[in-house]
Amino acid sequence: MQFLVILMAVVTFMFRSDVSPEQQEAILIQVNQWGSIQNATHLKPDTKHPELLRMCYAYLVDNADQVNIIKRLTDIPEIESANIPAKRSLIN
């Protein structure tokens, strides 16, 4: 049995608690227009829980610099934090 493993760079980020859902959507639209972002969205877009709605992630294009993306995200005043998520795998 063969497995196809696709590794895609990801960053996670969180909006400040006082940022409205409408502001979050406007910022996500802007972030999605960056050339280094393949897709940025809410972690749980259908949630009604405000804390979960603040959490987002972005898939990056292949040659994107994660550290630079994190800096750009944290330069946005409405974003509280941005991180490279811990590596996880199902197979050791």
N, C-alpha and C positions, 0 to 999 in steps of 0.2 A: 504494500500500500504506500502510495506517495502522497505527500502533503504539499500543497502550494502555500508558501508563507509570503504574505505581502506585508512589508513593514512600511508604515506611513508615519511620518513625523506628526506629532500632535502637541499642542499646547492647551492648557486649561486656563480659564480665567473667571473671575467673579466680579460682578458689578457691586458697587456700594449699595447699601440697604435703602438709601433714599432716592435711587434712580427708578423712575417709573417704567412700567413695561413698554410704554410707547417710546421712551428715550432709549431703552435697551434695544428695541427693534431698529431704531434709526442708526444706532452705533453698529449693530451687527451688519446692516446694509453697507455702511462705510467700510467696515473691516473686510467684508466679502469682496470689495472692489480692489483691495490690495493685490498686487500681482503675485505675491508669495503665498496667498491663502487660496486653498482649493474650496473649502467650505467652513463657515463659522456659524454655529447655532447654539441654542440652549441644550443643556444636557438632558433635560426633561421638558420639552416644549409644551406638553399638554397638562402639566401640573398646575394645580391651583395653589400650591404651597409657595409663598413668596421667597422663602430661603432657597428652595430648589430652583426656582425660576432665575435666581441670580447667577447660577452656575452655568458656564458655557465651555465649549471646546472649539478648537479650530484645527482642521486637517490642513497641513502645509504641502505645497508643491515639493517635488523631489529635492530641489537644490536650495530650499529655503533655510535660512539661518535661524534656528529656534531662539537663540539668545537675542538676536536683533528683533524678532517678532515680540518677544516678551517685553523688551524695552519700549517698543512702539505702543504695545497695549497698555503698559503701566504709565505711559505718558498721557493717556487719555484720563482726564480727571474723574470720570464716572466709573472707572475700573479700579477696584480695590487691590487686586492681586492677579498675577499671572505666573504660571509655573510649567515646567516640563514634568509630566506625570511619571511616576515610578515605572520602570520596566516590569512587565508581567508576562508570564507565559504559562501555557498549559503543559508544556513539555520541558523538563529540565535538561 
